[in-house]
Amino acid sequence: MGLRQRAPGPDRHIPAAERGGLRHRGRGRHQHRRDVDPRGGSLLRPRRRGTRGDRGTLLAAQAPGRSRRRRGRGLRPRKRFAQHFLEPPWVAKLVEAVAPRPADVFLEIGPGTGALTRPLASRTALVLAVEIDRDLAARLRLTLPANVEVVEGDILEVDLRRLASRGATEAAGEERPAPIRVVGNLPYNISSPILFRLLALNEERQAWSDATLMVQEEVADRMVAAPGGKNYGVLAILVGVGAAATRLFTLPPGACRPMPRVRSAVVRLEARPAPEGLDLRAFEAFVRHLFMQRRKTLLNRLAPGWPCGKEAAARAMAKAGVDP
């Protein structure tokens, strides 16, 4: 399951590890500000695209002694994409975590060489695999079973609602489509836009039921952070609006070849209905405003915009049971 999604152009708010695109590269001196800093721009708006850059770790079960044959077939790690192959035991562990069922329909983000796609396809009804690399997409169409549909395109641009609706309808045979399931290895440079595109997909109706995603360990820490913890912030709040996040397991650098310099973690999102009438973009702006200056109290952050003044804001918070 290799992510080869289109990397955006350089951004001074994104560390070198993210600008290079590969989430398994070394940590830059900056933190991942798009995930945690309110000044990093909207998470719900796709970032501008730039060069193709890196597409993330390529999930490919590599048997011993096959490196020459892989090079001959063009499947060796490519430096310009900073690819890494996930070792077979970890592919099996990921499949076990996903726990596919016969009637399931999966949206796979970045199938790469199809190492995860094949075991998923053998256990489930349909896999909709979105791959940005046209060479890999062409190869996958020739080698994957008939219940896999390869969609060549950028995960930030393809019509996910159409894919989810058609795929689930075909599998369930119902007029009202059942939710699909999502699996993917998210590249660090666009992990937040992908996450929030998935959350926005469930605004009108539940298009997906759960998502099993591999992300950088630091991003996983922020996704599952509890209120009051040091990692609790914008990402945890916005993910929590539409899903319950659970960290499943951590992958050491040795899980991949060539060995990367950072750790990854697998997180499961269980979709849940967002509060009725909630505007995700407006809520995101509100949360970012609150976390712009973390040392300030909630009252001091909200009072300047409160039309009735600070005292009225304090009374409203007390009535709502909120500690100002």
Backbone bond lengths (Angstrom), bond angles and torsions (degrees), N, CA, C in turn:
res aa  C-N    CA-C-N  psi(-1)  N-CA   C-N-CA  omega(-1)  CA-C   N-CA-C  phi
1 M - - - 1.466 - - 1.501 106.46 -
2 G 1.293 118.74 89.51 1.443 120.83 -174.76 1.495 110.66 -107.08
3 L 1.270 116.23 130.05 1.451 120.58 179.70 1.503 109.16 -87.28
4 R 1.258 116.82 124.55 1.449 121.57 178.65 1.509 107.95 -132.83
5 Q 1.303 116.72 47.15 1.451 121.03 -176.86 1.517 110.11 -79.84
6 R 1.312 114.82 156.95 1.448 120.76 -176.00 1.512 111.26 -66.53
7 A 1.326 116.23 126.66 1.457 119.89 -179.70 1.515 109.97 -86.58
8 P 1.340 118.29 140.28 1.451 120.97 177.60 1.511 110.13 -74.00
9 G 1.315 116.22 170.24 1.439 121.50 177.48 1.504 111.08 -66.85
10 P 1.356 117.83 168.19 1.454 120.75 -178.25 1.513 111.05 -59.27
11 D 1.301 115.66 146.94 1.462 122.02 -179.30 1.512 106.98 -138.93
12 R 1.311 117.20 127.64 1.451 118.72 -176.69 1.511 112.19 -66.17
13 H 1.334 118.39 -15.35 1.454 121.14 178.39 1.509 112.36 -87.69
14 I 1.327 118.46 -2.50 1.463 121.43 -175.55 1.519 108.45 -113.88
15 P 1.333 118.30 129.32 1.458 121.03 -177.70 1.507 112.08 -65.42
16 A 1.346 113.81 166.07 1.459 118.92 -177.72 1.507 112.10 -57.46
17 A 1.333 116.79 -35.41 1.467 119.63 179.57 1.499 111.65 -61.74
18 E 1.334 117.38 -31.01 1.466 120.25 179.26 1.518 110.50 -86.40
19 R 1.368 116.32 -39.52 1.457 116.95 -179.33 1.512 110.18 -62.78
20 G 1.344 117.28 -36.40 1.456 120.46 176.47 1.499 111.01 -66.69
21 G 1.303 116.46 -16.32 1.453 121.31 172.09 1.499 113.91 95.11
22 L 1.330 117.77 -30.68 1.463 117.70 -174.13 1.505 110.28 -87.60
23 R 1.295 115.66 123.73 1.442 117.99 -179.47 1.508 112.23 -71.85
24 H 1.353 118.28 -8.59 1.457 119.90 -179.89 1.524 111.48 -99.30
25 R 1.299 118.38 17.91 1.453 119.17 177.57 1.512 109.09 -95.47
26 G 1.323 116.06 172.76 1.456 120.67 -172.56 1.511 112.82 -63.18
27 R 1.324 115.04 157.00 1.462 121.12 -178.44 1.513 109.73 -76.07
28 G 1.303 117.70 131.84 1.448 122.39 174.96 1.516 110.16 -76.37
29 R 1.353 116.49 172.37 1.457 118.75 -178.57 1.509 111.68 -73.89
30 H 1.332 118.15 -15.62 1.455 121.37 175.30 1.513 109.43 -95.95
31 Q 1.322 116.90 154.37 1.449 120.68 172.25 1.519 109.06 -80.24
32 H 1.307 117.00 175.41 1.455 122.11 -176.85 1.519 108.70 -82.50
33 R 1.318 116.50 85.41 1.451 120.85 -167.25 1.510 113.19 -71.31
34 R 1.338 117.07 -25.31 1.461 116.65 177.30 1.514 111.64 -66.40
35 D 1.334 116.22 -25.48 1.454 119.52 -179.78 1.516 112.49 -84.78
36 V 1.339 117.75 -25.27 1.457 117.97 -170.69 1.520 113.86 -130.02
37 D 1.313 119.32 -17.28 1.449 120.94 -173.34 1.515 110.63 -98.02
38 P 1.328 118.60 124.34 1.464 120.56 -178.98 1.508 113.10 -62.07
39 R 1.336 117.61 -17.62 1.461 119.28 -178.45 1.513 112.73 -87.96
40 G 1.318 117.75 2.95 1.458 120.78 -172.53 1.511 115.12 -83.07
41 G 1.316 120.19 5.19 1.453 121.23 -178.95 1.504 111.91 93.29
42 S 1.327 116.61 164.20 1.463 121.11 -174.60 1.515 111.70 -66.05
43 L 1.314 115.92 135.72 1.461 120.91 175.33 1.514 111.16 -81.03
44 L 1.314 116.61 -19.20 1.460 120.56 -176.47 1.517 112.08 -89.03
45 R 1.319 116.62 -9.17 1.451 120.10 -179.10 1.516 108.73 -104.45
46 P 1.342 119.00 124.86 1.463 120.36 178.99 1.515 110.92 -56.62
47 R 1.309 115.99 136.73 1.452 119.86 179.49 1.514 110.30 -74.87
48 R 1.341 115.17 157.28 1.453 118.45 -178.71 1.516 109.34 -65.52
49 R 1.306 114.82 147.70 1.451 120.20 -176.45 1.512 109.62 -90.32
50 G 1.293 115.20 150.28 1.440 120.28 175.99 1.508 109.66 -133.24
51 T 1.333 115.74 -132.99 1.451 119.13 179.00 1.510 110.55 -72.23
52 R 1.299 116.06 164.20 1.460 119.66 -176.78 1.513 111.73 -67.69
53 G 1.341 116.84 -37.24 1.453 118.57 173.35 1.510 113.45 52.59
54 D 1.332 114.75 -148.52 1.458 120.45 -177.76 1.509 111.02 -89.15
55 R 1.314 116.61 151.44 1.456 121.35 -178.91 1.521 111.72 -114.87
56 G 1.321 117.49 2.78 1.460 117.88 176.76 1.518 112.18 103.63
57 T 1.298 115.99 -178.93 1.456 121.50 -178.55 1.513 110.76 -68.68
58 L 1.310 116.04 135.33 1.457 121.10 179.55 1.514 108.25 -97.28
59 L 1.310 116.30 116.45 1.459 120.37 -179.93 1.521 108.72 -78.65
60 A 1.310 116.57 104.11 1.456 119.56 -179.52 1.512 108.86 -141.20
61 A 1.316 116.86 117.13 1.459 120.83 179.15 1.524 108.42 -71.45
62 Q 1.322 116.65 111.79 1.454 120.99 -174.06 1.518 110.13 -107.08
63 A 1.326 116.33 112.21 1.457 120.66 179.23 1.523 109.73 -77.84
64 P 1.343 118.56 150.43 1.465 121.57 178.18 1.523 110.85 -58.68
65 G 1.346 115.09 142.41 1.453 120.06 175.38 1.512 114.84 79.92
66 R 1.349 116.59 6.49 1.460 118.14 -176.48 1.517 112.23 -103.54
67 S 1.331 118.21 2.96 1.456 119.95 -172.50 1.520 112.12 -61.89
68 R 1.359 117.20 -39.48 1.463 118.34 -179.63 1.516 111.23 -66.83
69 R 1.338 116.14 -42.84 1.464 118.66 179.13 1.529 110.03 -64.35
70 R 1.333 116.69 -36.71 1.462 120.04 179.04 1.516 110.23 -65.17
71 R 1.339 116.22 -40.98 1.462 118.61 178.42 1.519 110.28 -63.30
72 G 1.320 116.01 -38.24 1.453 119.29 179.42 1.509 112.56 -65.57
73 R 1.327 116.76 -29.10 1.461 120.39 179.53 1.525 112.01 -93.04
74 G 1.349 117.24 3.98 1.451 119.76 179.59 1.512 113.78 75.93
75 L 1.361 117.05 23.84 1.458 120.15 -177.33 1.516 113.13 -105.92
76 R 1.323 117.77 5.82 1.456 118.80 177.98 1.529 109.43 -71.40
77 P 1.340 117.42 158.55 1.465 119.90 177.83 1.524 111.05 -58.88
78 R 1.291 115.80 135.26 1.462 121.40 -178.08 1.521 108.67 -105.87
79 K 1.337 115.23 123.89 1.462 119.84 -174.48 1.519 112.24 -61.62
80 R 1.322 117.10 -37.18 1.464 118.29 -176.69 1.519 111.50 -68.19
81 F 1.334 117.96 -20.81 1.457 121.48 174.01 1.527 111.70 -101.24
82 A 1.349 117.00 -3.37 1.471 122.26 -179.28 1.523 111.32 49.72
83 Q 1.322 115.62 47.95 1.463 120.19 -176.37 1.521 111.58 -80.23
84 H 1.326 114.56 150.39 1.459 122.73 173.62 1.516 107.87 -134.84
85 F 1.333 116.29 142.93 1.461 121.01 179.41 1.521 109.86 -96.98
86 L 1.304 116.49 129.76 1.458 121.10 177.31 1.523 109.32 -80.20
87 E 1.319 116.20 133.59 1.461 120.96 -177.99 1.539 110.77 -68.65
88 P 1.355 116.91 147.91 1.472 121.28 -175.35 1.522 115.35 -51.33
89 P 1.348 120.85 -41.79 1.471 118.30 -179.88 1.522 113.26 -59.92
90 W 1.327 116.54 -31.69 1.464 119.49 -179.37 1.521 111.40 -78.79
91 V 1.328 116.61 -30.13 1.464 119.18 172.18 1.523 109.25 -61.76
92 A 1.333 116.13 -45.65 1.469 120.50 179.45 1.522 111.39 -63.03
93 K 1.328 117.06 -39.07 1.468 120.86 179.21 1.525 110.57 -65.18
94 L 1.325 116.54 -37.31 1.461 120.13 179.01 1.524 111.15 -68.45
95 V 1.327 116.70 -41.22 1.467 120.08 176.86 1.525 109.99 -60.97
96 E 1.317 116.38 -41.93 1.467 120.52 178.49 1.526 110.90 -61.68
97 A 1.334 116.87 -39.50 1.463 120.61 179.50 1.525 111.38 -67.48
98 V 1.322 116.59 -37.71 1.468 120.57 179.75 1.524 110.80 -68.54
99 A 1.325 117.51 -37.90 1.470 123.10 178.67 1.529 112.14 53.83
100 P 1.346 118.00 63.71 1.469 120.79 -179.65 1.518 112.11 -66.38
101 R 1.345 114.85 148.07 1.469 121.79 178.98 1.525 109.30 -119.05
102 P 1.333 118.20 156.76 1.471 121.30 -173.51 1.522 114.71 -56.26
103 A 1.315 119.31 -34.74 1.463 120.93 -176.34 1.524 113.37 -92.80
104 D 1.326 118.21 1.96 1.468 121.06 -175.31 1.524 112.33 -71.60
105 V 1.327 114.63 150.57 1.461 122.49 168.62 1.524 106.81 -119.10
106 F 1.330 116.61 127.71 1.460 121.24 -177.10 1.519 111.43 -111.61
107 L 1.318 115.46 140.23 1.456 122.74 163.85 1.521 106.00 -101.68
108 E 1.330 116.60 114.57 1.463 120.48 178.69 1.520 109.24 -103.75
109 I 1.309 116.07 125.52 1.460 122.12 -179.74 1.521 108.15 -92.91
110 G 1.321 116.47 109.23 1.453 121.69 178.12 1.509 114.39 73.36
111 P 1.327 119.49 76.49 1.468 121.24 -179.03 1.518 114.14 -71.73
112 G 1.329 118.77 -19.53 1.462 120.75 -179.85 1.509 111.72 60.47
113 T 1.332 117.57 -119.65 1.463 121.77 179.43 1.520 112.38 -90.09
114 G 1.330 117.45 -0.39 1.458 120.68 176.32 1.513 115.01 88.47
115 A 1.347 117.64 16.94 1.466 120.01 -177.91 1.519 112.16 -62.11
116 L 1.323 117.51 -37.30 1.465 120.60 176.11 1.523 111.08 -88.41
117 T 1.319 116.64 -31.45 1.462 121.03 -176.59 1.521 111.75 -59.03
118 R 1.316 116.82 -42.77 1.468 120.19 -176.62 1.526 112.92 -63.25
119 P 1.326 119.37 -51.14 1.471 117.44 177.61 1.520 113.17 -64.39
120 L 1.328 117.67 -31.52 1.464 119.35 175.16 1.522 110.16 -64.56
121 A 1.336 116.08 -46.77 1.464 120.42 -177.34 1.524 111.92 -63.08
122 S 1.323 117.21 -31.60 1.467 119.97 -179.19 1.524 112.85 -74.95
123 R 1.335 116.26 -12.74 1.461 119.94 -176.05 1.521 113.84 -117.43
124 T 1.319 117.63 -1.26 1.463 119.43 -171.82 1.519 111.10 -140.38
125 A 1.334 116.28 175.59 1.462 120.78 -173.28 1.522 113.40 -78.45
126 L 1.333 116.87 -44.25 1.462 120.38 -172.55 1.519 109.43 -155.66
127 V 1.340 115.84 140.29 1.461 122.18 174.18 1.518 108.14 -123.35
128 L 1.320 116.71 122.68 1.459 123.23 174.60 1.523 106.82 -101.40
129 A 1.332 116.84 104.26 1.460 122.25 -171.78 1.523 110.11 -104.25
130 V 1.330 116.86 116.48 1.463 122.19 -178.62 1.524 108.67 -97.65
131 E 1.329 116.74 115.71 1.465 123.19 -176.71 1.528 109.64 -128.50
132 I 1.322 117.09 128.14 1.461 120.98 -177.38 1.534 112.40 -84.54
133 D 1.320 117.90 -25.94 1.461 121.50 -177.40 1.527 109.66 -80.00
134 R 1.317 116.76 116.13 1.467 119.60 -173.79 1.524 112.45 -67.22
135 D 1.349 117.37 -32.17 1.461 119.24 178.82 1.525 110.80 -67.61
136 L 1.320 116.03 -44.71 1.461 119.45 177.22 1.520 110.98 -65.19
137 A 1.334 116.20 -40.80 1.463 119.34 -179.85 1.525 110.70 -60.49
138 A 1.333 116.64 -43.13 1.466 120.20 179.46 1.524 110.96 -63.49
139 R 1.316 116.63 -41.03 1.467 119.74 -179.89 1.527 111.06 -67.22
140 L 1.333 115.98 -40.54 1.462 119.49 -179.72 1.522 111.32 -62.37
141 R 1.320 116.98 -38.13 1.471 120.07 179.62 1.528 111.63 -61.64
142 L 1.325 116.18 -29.90 1.463 120.11 -178.54 1.525 112.97 -84.59
143 T 1.323 117.18 -24.17 1.465 119.59 -170.02 1.524 114.65 -111.76
144 L 1.335 118.38 -16.95 1.461 120.06 -176.55 1.522 111.14 -89.26
145 P 1.312 118.15 156.27 1.470 121.48 -179.36 1.520 112.41 -67.07
146 A 1.317 115.42 170.76 1.464 121.45 -172.82 1.521 113.41 -67.23
147 N 1.315 118.67 -22.40 1.466 119.70 -178.80 1.526 112.58 -88.78
148 V 1.334 116.13 18.61 1.467 121.83 172.66 1.519 108.35 -115.81
149 E 1.315 116.40 125.00 1.465 121.14 174.33 1.518 108.36 -108.67
150 V 1.325 116.01 118.16 1.456 121.45 -179.62 1.523 108.79 -91.00
151 V 1.317 115.87 123.02 1.458 122.36 179.17 1.520 107.74 -109.56
152 E 1.324 116.51 112.88 1.459 119.85 179.02 1.522 109.25 -81.96
153 G 1.319 117.41 119.84 1.456 120.57 -179.73 1.515 112.26 166.57
154 D 1.322 114.48 173.64 1.459 123.68 179.72 1.523 108.92 -86.22
155 I 1.321 117.77 128.78 1.461 121.06 -177.81 1.527 111.90 -61.76
156 L 1.333 117.58 -22.12 1.457 120.65 178.00 1.523 112.55 -83.36
157 E 1.343 117.09 -5.74 1.459 119.72 -175.71 1.528 114.12 -123.70
158 V 1.310 118.58 -25.71 1.465 119.55 -176.65 1.526 110.24 -65.85
159 D 1.323 115.68 155.98 1.464 121.53 -179.28 1.529 108.93 -79.26
160 L 1.315 116.18 89.84 1.462 120.58 -177.14 1.518 112.00 -67.32
161 R 1.317 117.06 -34.61 1.465 119.26 -179.36 1.529 110.53 -64.66
162 R 1.320 116.55 -40.63 1.466 119.41 178.18 1.524 110.48 -65.05
163 L 1.332 116.54 -44.16 1.460 119.64 179.11 1.520 111.33 -61.48
164 A 1.315 116.45 -45.63 1.465 120.19 -177.99 1.518 111.16 -63.94
165 S 1.318 116.77 -44.50 1.463 120.11 -177.45 1.524 111.59 -67.14
166 R 1.332 116.68 -46.63 1.461 119.08 -177.30 1.517 111.22 -68.53
167 G 1.315 115.99 -43.49 1.452 118.76 -178.21 1.509 112.52 -62.72
168 A 1.327 116.50 -46.31 1.458 119.73 -178.71 1.519 111.17 -67.39
169 T 1.330 116.84 -36.32 1.459 120.06 179.43 1.524 110.62 -64.82
170 E 1.331 116.37 -43.75 1.459 119.91 -179.64 1.523 111.24 -62.92
171 A 1.323 116.77 -38.01 1.456 119.54 -177.41 1.517 111.81 -76.33
172 A 1.327 116.51 -40.65 1.456 119.74 -174.26 1.517 112.55 -87.24
173 G 1.340 117.07 -21.64 1.454 120.09 -177.91 1.510 112.80 65.75
174 E 1.321 116.62 30.53 1.455 121.05 -178.60 1.517 109.76 -119.81
175 E 1.338 114.87 155.98 1.452 118.97 175.83 1.526 110.49 -69.47
176 R 1.315 116.71 -38.46 1.452 120.50 178.04 1.530 108.10 -94.58
177 P 1.350 118.19 110.81 1.456 119.99 -174.23 1.523 112.64 -65.84
178 A 1.318 115.08 143.64 1.457 121.06 174.68 1.525 109.04 -83.94
179 P 1.317 118.02 155.88 1.467 119.87 179.56 1.526 111.62 -62.68
180 I 1.307 115.94 142.90 1.454 121.13 174.77 1.527 108.87 -89.10
181 R 1.324 116.22 177.74 1.455 122.37 174.51 1.526 108.26 -117.58
182 V 1.324 116.16 153.49 1.464 121.22 -174.68 1.522 109.29 -123.19
183 V 1.323 115.92 140.80 1.459 121.50 173.97 1.522 107.62 -141.48
184 G 1.316 117.21 142.94 1.453 118.55 -179.50 1.515 112.33 -175.91
185 N 1.315 114.73 158.14 1.461 123.44 176.26 1.519 105.85 -113.20
186 L 1.327 116.97 99.54 1.455 120.82 -167.39 1.522 111.80 -82.13
187 P 1.334 117.59 127.98 1.466 120.18 175.18 1.517 109.80 -66.36
188 Y 1.328 116.34 140.69 1.457 119.68 -173.33 1.523 113.10 -61.56
189 N 1.321 117.18 -33.09 1.461 118.63 -174.13 1.518 113.36 -72.05
190 I 1.328 118.10 -18.14 1.466 119.34 178.43 1.523 111.46 -131.54
191 S 1.324 116.96 23.92 1.467 118.84 -177.31 1.520 112.13 -64.12
192 S 1.327 117.72 -43.13 1.468 119.47 -178.86 1.524 112.76 -66.30
193 P 1.346 119.58 -46.67 1.465 118.10 176.30 1.521 113.55 -58.25
194 I 1.334 117.83 -37.19 1.463 119.92 177.70 1.522 110.37 -66.69
195 L 1.324 117.09 -45.34 1.464 121.00 179.46 1.517 111.64 -56.53
196 F 1.310 116.43 -46.50 1.451 118.78 -174.97 1.519 112.84 -81.39
197 R 1.318 116.56 -18.88 1.461 117.65 169.69 1.524 109.75 -69.60
198 L 1.310 116.64 -38.29 1.463 119.95 175.78 1.527 110.99 -63.96
199 L 1.329 117.25 -43.37 1.461 120.17 179.45 1.526 110.98 -63.56
200 A 1.336 116.65 -41.51 1.464 119.92 179.16 1.522 111.53 -65.53
201 L 1.330 116.71 -26.87 1.465 120.87 179.57 1.524 111.52 -63.10
202 N 1.321 117.11 -24.77 1.466 121.46 -178.93 1.522 113.43 -95.48
203 E 1.329 117.96 8.47 1.468 120.20 -177.14 1.528 111.78 -64.31
204 E 1.333 117.30 -48.66 1.464 120.51 -175.74 1.522 111.64 -80.47
205 R 1.299 117.10 -43.00 1.462 122.33 176.52 1.517 107.03 -153.65
206 Q 1.308 116.91 166.23 1.455 120.26 -178.38 1.522 109.72 -78.18
207 A 1.321 115.71 99.83 1.460 121.16 -179.94 1.526 111.59 -82.36
208 W 1.326 117.95 -30.20 1.466 121.76 178.34 1.527 109.58 -134.43
209 S 1.317 115.07 150.33 1.463 120.42 -176.34 1.517 112.97 -98.52
210 D 1.330 116.88 -36.56 1.461 119.96 179.50 1.517 109.22 -155.01
211 A 1.324 115.40 158.55 1.461 121.44 179.12 1.521 108.60 -138.13
212 T 1.326 116.31 128.35 1.461 122.00 175.31 1.517 106.98 -108.70
213 L 1.336 116.34 113.99 1.457 121.23 -168.19 1.520 110.97 -129.15
214 M 1.328 115.66 136.77 1.455 120.55 172.75 1.524 108.74 -97.80
215 V 1.326 116.28 127.11 1.459 122.22 -178.94 1.523 108.78 -136.71
216 Q 1.318 116.14 172.02 1.453 120.16 173.85 1.527 109.33 -61.68
217 E 1.328 117.00 145.04 1.462 120.88 -175.31 1.524 112.01 -56.85
218 E 1.318 118.07 -39.95 1.462 120.47 -179.30 1.524 111.19 -65.11
219 V 1.319 116.58 -36.97 1.463 119.85 177.10 1.525 110.10 -66.49
220 A 1.331 116.52 -41.39 1.464 120.24 177.49 1.521 111.02 -60.21
221 D 1.334 116.78 -41.46 1.465 120.18 178.40 1.520 111.38 -58.05
222 R 1.316 116.61 -38.59 1.463 120.68 -178.48 1.525 112.21 -77.43
223 M 1.321 116.04 -29.37 1.463 119.49 178.78 1.525 111.92 -68.17
224 V 1.328 116.98 -37.51 1.469 120.95 -173.77 1.521 112.71 -102.36
225 A 1.334 117.80 6.34 1.463 121.20 -175.33 1.528 111.84 -61.51
226 A 1.326 115.42 141.29 1.462 121.68 178.34 1.522 109.91 -90.79
227 P 1.333 118.07 152.11 1.470 121.06 178.23 1.526 111.24 -54.35
228 G 1.323 115.19 135.37 1.453 120.58 179.46 1.508 114.18 92.88
229 G 1.329 117.65 -15.27 1.456 120.81 179.50 1.518 111.75 -79.21
230 K 1.329 116.23 164.95 1.461 120.22 -176.33 1.523 112.19 -67.88
231 N 1.339 118.05 -25.20 1.462 121.30 -179.34 1.521 113.25 -93.14
232 Y 1.330 116.66 -1.67 1.465 119.65 -177.42 1.520 109.47 -73.79
233 G 1.328 115.51 129.47 1.451 119.41 -178.47 1.511 111.71 -170.74
234 V 1.316 115.17 -151.66 1.461 122.24 -173.86 1.528 111.39 -57.45
235 L 1.332 116.89 -47.05 1.463 119.70 -175.35 1.526 111.54 -63.10
236 A 1.328 117.33 -45.77 1.466 120.68 -179.58 1.521 111.37 -62.19
237 I 1.325 117.23 -40.32 1.464 120.57 -178.27 1.522 110.85 -67.65
238 L 1.321 117.10 -47.07 1.457 119.93 -175.85 1.527 111.69 -70.55
239 V 1.334 117.32 -37.06 1.464 118.95 174.58 1.519 109.86 -64.83
240 G 1.344 116.55 -40.52 1.454 121.06 -177.40 1.507 114.80 -65.52
241 V 1.332 117.45 -20.57 1.463 120.34 178.64 1.525 110.84 -64.21
242 G 1.332 116.98 -40.02 1.461 119.60 -174.57 1.506 115.77 -113.27
243 A 1.325 117.89 0.25 1.464 119.06 -176.93 1.518 110.79 -160.73
244 A 1.323 115.11 156.82 1.461 122.04 170.60 1.521 107.34 -100.21
245 A 1.333 117.40 121.41 1.458 122.41 -174.92 1.522 110.89 -100.26
246 T 1.333 115.56 133.43 1.461 121.87 178.49 1.521 108.99 -132.37
247 R 1.299 115.92 129.82 1.465 120.20 176.76 1.525 108.84 -83.43
248 L 1.333 117.14 125.17 1.459 121.32 -175.22 1.521 112.97 -93.22
249 F 1.326 117.43 -52.98 1.461 120.00 178.44 1.521 109.63 -162.93
250 T 1.336 114.30 165.46 1.463 122.27 -178.70 1.521 109.52 -111.64
251 L 1.322 115.87 143.49 1.462 121.34 177.90 1.522 108.89 -108.86
252 P 1.330 118.04 125.38 1.463 120.38 176.63 1.522 110.20 -74.87
253 P 1.327 117.45 163.18 1.467 118.98 176.78 1.523 112.83 -55.33
254 G 1.340 117.00 -31.64 1.454 120.09 -179.07 1.509 114.73 -69.06
255 A 1.333 117.65 -4.88 1.463 120.44 177.18 1.517 111.42 -72.65
256 C 1.327 116.72 -12.13 1.469 120.87 -176.01 1.520 110.38 -124.72
257 R 1.321 115.05 154.31 1.456 122.74 172.87 1.518 108.52 -131.75
258 P 1.352 118.24 130.89 1.460 126.85 -8.99 1.529 111.82 -62.00
259 M 1.314 116.33 155.18 1.449 120.99 -172.26 1.530 111.18 -70.66
260 P 1.337 117.71 124.35 1.466 120.50 176.20 1.522 110.68 -77.93
261 R 1.330 116.28 -179.60 1.458 120.61 -176.08 1.520 113.16 -108.67
262 V 1.315 118.64 2.86 1.460 121.11 178.49 1.521 109.50 -132.76
263 R 1.314 115.71 166.08 1.454 122.13 179.40 1.524 109.89 -97.92
264 S 1.316 114.97 156.64 1.459 121.51 176.46 1.521 108.97 -121.81
265 A 1.315 116.11 167.11 1.463 121.08 176.86 1.516 108.72 -143.11
266 V 1.320 115.43 150.76 1.460 121.58 176.76 1.523 108.17 -103.43
267 V 1.322 115.26 127.40 1.467 122.65 -178.06 1.521 108.95 -121.25
268 R 1.316 116.25 138.45 1.467 120.64 174.55 1.522 109.38 -107.03
269 L 1.332 115.41 132.76 1.461 122.35 173.77 1.519 108.64 -108.18
270 E 1.313 116.47 123.64 1.462 122.05 173.68 1.522 107.14 -102.59
271 A 1.332 116.10 113.45 1.463 120.18 -175.06 1.522 111.20 -64.38
272 R 1.328 115.47 142.42 1.455 121.24 173.94 1.516 108.13 -142.31
273 P 1.321 118.21 152.89 1.465 120.81 -176.40 1.526 111.24 -62.85
274 A 1.321 115.56 134.23 1.461 120.00 173.34 1.525 108.86 -74.45
275 P 1.320 118.09 157.15 1.465 120.25 177.11 1.526 111.27 -52.97
276 E 1.305 116.49 136.65 1.460 121.28 -176.24 1.524 110.75 -59.68
277 G 1.323 115.40 133.36 1.457 120.95 177.57 1.515 114.62 81.10
278 L 1.328 118.27 3.43 1.460 120.67 -178.21 1.525 110.64 -73.33
279 D 1.321 116.73 129.06 1.459 123.18 173.26 1.526 106.75 -93.09
280 L 1.333 116.84 109.54 1.457 120.17 -174.00 1.522 112.53 -60.97
281 R 1.325 117.04 -39.33 1.463 119.15 -178.69 1.525 111.34 -68.08
282 A 1.322 116.43 -41.11 1.463 119.45 177.44 1.528 110.49 -65.62
283 F 1.323 116.60 -40.54 1.461 120.04 179.29 1.524 110.64 -65.52
284 E 1.332 115.88 -38.96 1.464 119.02 177.59 1.522 110.77 -60.82
285 A 1.334 116.87 -45.48 1.464 120.32 179.20 1.530 110.92 -60.22
286 F 1.332 116.21 -40.25 1.463 121.32 179.40 1.530 110.70 -63.29
287 V 1.337 116.98 -46.45 1.463 120.74 -178.73 1.521 110.68 -65.28
288 R 1.310 116.81 -41.52 1.461 120.17 178.29 1.526 110.73 -61.30
289 H 1.321 116.16 -39.29 1.464 120.32 178.46 1.530 110.20 -61.35
290 L 1.316 116.83 -42.61 1.464 120.44 -179.11 1.525 111.74 -64.47
291 F 1.334 116.96 -37.01 1.458 120.35 -175.48 1.524 112.76 -93.89
292 M 1.333 117.28 6.85 1.456 119.60 179.29 1.528 110.65 -61.98
293 Q 1.322 116.32 -39.86 1.465 121.94 177.50 1.523 107.43 -129.01
294 R 1.301 115.73 92.81 1.461 121.33 -171.26 1.523 113.23 -65.98
295 R 1.329 118.28 -22.40 1.461 120.23 -177.79 1.527 112.15 -77.16
296 K 1.306 116.99 -18.78 1.460 119.80 -179.62 1.521 110.57 -77.91
297 T 1.329 115.71 151.92 1.460 119.86 175.64 1.518 109.61 -74.55
298 L 1.318 115.04 161.82 1.460 120.24 178.11 1.522 110.81 -59.09
299 L 1.318 116.45 -40.32 1.465 120.50 -179.53 1.519 111.40 -62.44
300 N 1.312 117.04 -43.68 1.463 120.17 -178.84 1.520 112.49 -69.65
301 R 1.332 117.89 -25.73 1.457 119.93 176.92 1.518 111.38 -77.82
302 L 1.332 117.03 -34.13 1.464 120.28 -175.62 1.519 113.33 -90.92
303 A 1.318 117.73 -29.99 1.465 121.22 -172.33 1.525 114.27 -56.36
304 P 1.356 120.01 -41.17 1.470 118.41 -178.58 1.525 114.14 -58.55
305 G 1.316 118.04 -28.70 1.463 120.11 179.71 1.509 113.59 -97.99
306 W 1.318 117.35 2.14 1.465 121.04 -178.69 1.524 109.18 -82.62
307 P 1.322 119.10 120.39 1.472 120.45 -173.01 1.524 114.11 -64.63
308 C 1.336 117.97 -23.62 1.469 120.37 -176.30 1.520 113.00 -99.51
309 G 1.331 117.68 4.78 1.444 119.93 177.25 1.515 113.77 95.38
310 K 1.337 114.54 173.79 1.460 121.73 -173.67 1.525 112.54 -66.15
311 E 1.325 117.76 -38.94 1.464 120.31 -178.28 1.525 111.02 -65.01
312 A 1.329 116.17 -41.81 1.461 119.56 178.18 1.527 110.56 -65.02
313 A 1.328 116.45 -37.70 1.463 120.13 177.47 1.522 110.69 -63.13
314 A 1.331 116.84 -41.01 1.464 120.89 179.32 1.523 110.99 -64.29
315 R 1.329 116.94 -41.50 1.468 120.02 179.17 1.525 111.06 -64.91
316 A 1.339 116.81 -40.94 1.464 120.57 179.62 1.524 110.97 -63.45
317 M 1.325 116.91 -40.96 1.465 120.26 178.65 1.524 111.09 -65.95
318 A 1.328 116.18 -42.16 1.465 119.57 179.33 1.521 111.03 -62.46
319 K 1.331 116.34 -39.76 1.460 120.71 179.33 1.524 111.08 -64.83
320 A 1.327 116.17 -34.40 1.467 120.95 -179.75 1.527 112.39 -83.66
321 G 1.329 116.77 -3.11 1.457 119.98 -179.36 1.509 113.86 76.88
322 V 1.338 116.43 25.38 1.461 121.67 -179.19 1.518 109.27 -101.59
323 D 1.326 116.37 129.97 1.461 121.15 177.11 1.519 108.71 -76.91
324 P 1.324 118.37 114.14 1.466 119.76 -176.90 1.520 112.84 -71.58
